[in-house]
């Protein structure tokens, strides 16, 4: 039961330092603001890119390209209070471009993908290991949706925008993924 309760507490991680004001500061050329952005979202953007590209080098490239793109396009950002959705959309687009560039079909071991994602905001080492282990049960899209929803705290509409899939698809994949995870965790407890 402890794992089920712990699993329910993964959500609602937010990036309080990443807001419209930070993006505005970046648009004004504030390098400290860019550093703050990188420190706040770097690991999560990398993990998200890795879940798409399945290649550590490409994920590193996507992270760097995303941060540079935010720096160069910050002045064009239309402040809607959702800078994280904007940043993850940029990361997704760069990730898909990498896939098209290389026309890759190879994949990494699931452990490498899941272990590289940032779980630094989860205090308990046991909880981090549990999260990494159970995410292996999900397919790539389900992993992305769960990471964006439960770990990043994004709303389903934002996830649908970022992943460019219908809202109903996000909802069904999220609920299917949670059902898989719950079934697995309940089996572990019995």
Buried (B, 14 or more C-beta within 10 A) or exposed (E): EEBEEBBEEBBEBEBEEBBBEBBBBBBEEBEEBBEBBBEBBBBBBBBBBBBBBBBBEBBBBBBBBBBEBBBEBBEEBEEEEBBBBBBBBBBBBBBBBBBEEEEEEEEBEBEEBBBBBBBEEBEEEEBBEBBBBBBEBBEEBBBBBBBBBBBBBBBBEBBBBBBEBEEEBBBEBBEBBBEBBBEBBEEEEE
